[in-house]
Amino acid sequence: MIWHSTRTRIQRILIPSSVKVIGQNSFEECQDLQLIQFQDDSNLKMIISHAFYGCSIQSMIIPQKVKTIEKYD
């Protein structure tokens, strides 16, 4: 899998407005991921537990439409 072998090098991402849910383990172990941005017209509603587990996030502004962020257990 190309994604699996290169994901650790991702430093920033822009989540498009078409994304409604960021699933469990979506960006797990993206160790260099520091900046997450969302399009201004984001339709994101939910971030599932462990979506960003193992990341080095320094900045993320959660869009207003997000209603649920599952906590890590």
C-alpha positions in Angstrom: 0.0 0.0 0.0 1.5 3.3 -1.1 -0.5 5.3 1.6 0.8 3.1 4.4 4.5 3.5 3.5 4.4 7.3 2.9 1.9 8.5 5.5 4.6 9.3 8.1 6.0 12.0 5.8 2.8 14.1 5.6 3.3 17.4 7.3 0.0 19.3 6.5 -3.3 18.4 5.1 -6.4 20.3 3.8 -9.6 18.5 4.4 -12.1 19.2 1.6 -15.6 20.4 2.2 -17.1 17.1 0.9 -15.7 15.2 4.0 -18.4 14.7 6.6 -16.6 12.2 8.9 -12.9 11.6 9.7 -12.9 7.9 10.6 -11.1 6.0 13.2 -7.3 5.7 12.6 -7.6 7.8 9.4 -4.3 9.6 10.0 -2.9 7.2 12.7 0.9 7.4 13.1 1.3 10.3 10.6 4.2 11.3 12.9 5.1 14.5 11.0 1.6 15.8 10.6 1.5 19.2 12.3 -1.1 21.3 10.6 -4.7 20.3 9.7 -6.8 22.8 7.8 -10.4 22.6 6.7 -12.0 24.4 3.7 -14.0 27.4 4.8 -17.3 25.8 3.7 -16.5 22.5 5.6 -19.3 20.0 6.2 -17.4 18.0 8.7 -19.8 16.7 11.4 -17.8 14.1 13.3 -14.2 13.1 14.2 -14.0 9.5 15.3 -11.7 8.3 18.1 -8.0 7.9 17.3 -8.4 9.7 13.9 -5.1 11.5 14.6 -3.5 9.1 17.0 0.3 9.3 17.0 0.4 12.7 15.1 2.4 15.8 16.1 -0.5 18.2 15.6 0.4 21.8 16.5 -2.6 23.5 15.0 -6.2 22.6 14.1 -9.3 24.8 14.1 -12.3 22.6 14.4 -15.1 23.7 12.0 -18.3 25.0 13.5 -20.5 22.2 12.0 -18.6 19.5 14.0 -21.1 18.1 16.5 -19.1 15.0 17.8 -15.5 14.4 18.7 -15.1 10.9 20.1 -12.6 10.8 23.0 -9.8 8.3 23.3 -10.4 5.4 25.6 
